[in-house]
Amino acid sequence: MSEPQQAHGSILSEIDLRLFASLFVHTVLVYVVVILARVTASYAMLDLGLSFFWVGVVSSAFSVIPIFIAVPLGRVNDRGHDNLTIRVGSACLVLSALIFWLSTPGIVSLFIATAMLGVGQICCMGGHQMVSIRAGKTLRGRDAVFGYHMVAIATGQGFGPLLVGWIAGDARLPPIGLLFGLMVAVSLLAVLASFLLKPGAPKDSKAAAAAPVGLLELLKLRGLLAWVMASVMTITALDLIVVYLPLLGAERHLDVATIGMIMAVRAASSMTARLVYVPLVDLIGRERLTYLTILAPAAAFLVVASPAPLWAIYPAMVVAGMGLGVSATLTLSGVVNLAPTGARATAMSLRLTGNRLGQIVIPMGASLVATFSGAAGVFVILALTLSGSAAGLWSGRARD
């Protein structure tokens, strides 16, 4: 049975507001950088005339190195060093931005810069999640922090495309060099903002010396694998929207400003849904809400893939944004709630590893589909994988 809904003010009283305010600012800056890079890199690849196969290869670079470092980073964060990983991640974002901005656009430079972007993002993301746990004084407060933290992510994801659209206007291709230069400036602000985050209390020596929980032991926890797999599909769907919506727009002769507005609508709907995340969980229930918010975006992606008029794309992206916004938050809090206290960062890093594997395998498969069907085929793949993840979650929970 869910807890009775509490007043909004009482929820705020269960949050370390100073710590969360610093987290919010840094999160917004990080995701402005990430979205600026991903969207601009897509247009750079379009300008180079790369095939969908090479678009998939470059996009997968975002996830290659994070697969190998996510769990070790989780161990570091479990020892109380989340501030350090956030600062290292912010520095990696600056390095990525400089490679994008200063190098001659090509497959190799885009691949290296995208890989460094992925390293920076996963360092920041892993640290952000542990700071979110520190900012929530109670279980309910932690749920609220996760919801508001996802609002910060959606804010950055929405502001980035708006910047691209505003700068490019009605041009088919934006000023790529100018946008990468803007990415350098915002990433430097992220480095400065990382020093505003208050460090956590040091771990006591007894806890630090304890043997870490093994990965197999974590995976055997009841329901954990089902939540991780659902997370893979929701996060991958959010990632591929950013990569392939500009390419779909180019195929359908939509200008940059229109695509930027569609992406901003998606981000705004995610933000709106996350603002009411806690009441939604109370009203509908965590499990039923998970199924609903995974299957609704699947249906929306089929609309986007169809030859629907432009006006129909906007409500479809609202549905996709709201569904993915809530389901991504649910999978994050689900993993945290199931994991042992001393292995929460490791469990979340396991989730991030699964996300990154999905962001390699699914884009590569999607790029092969897109070679024959165009960018619309990618959205069909997203609909099918989201539906499959909901079915897997249902099956796993039924067995439990």
Buried (B, 14 or more C-beta within 10 A) or exposed (E): EEEEBBEEEEBEEBBBEEBBEBBBBBBBBBBBBBBBBBBBBBBBBBEBEBEBEBBBBBBBBBBBBBBEBBBEBBBBBBBBBBBBBBBBBBBBBBBBBBBBBEBEBEBEBBBBBBBBBBBBBBBBBBBBBBBBBBBBEEEBBBBBBBBBBBBBBBBBBBBBBBBBBEBBEEEBBBBBBEBBBBBBEBBBBBBEBBEEBEEBEEBEEEEEEEEBBEBEEBEEBEBBBBBBBBBBBBBBBBBBBBBBBBBBBBEBEBBBBBBBBBBBBBBBBBBBBBBEBBBBBBEBEBBEBBBBBBBBBBBBBBBBBEEEEEEEBEEBBBBBBBBBBBBBBBBBBBBBBBBEEBBBBBBBBBBBBBBBBBBBBBBBBBBBBBBEBBBBBBBBBBBEBBBBBBEBBBEBBEEE
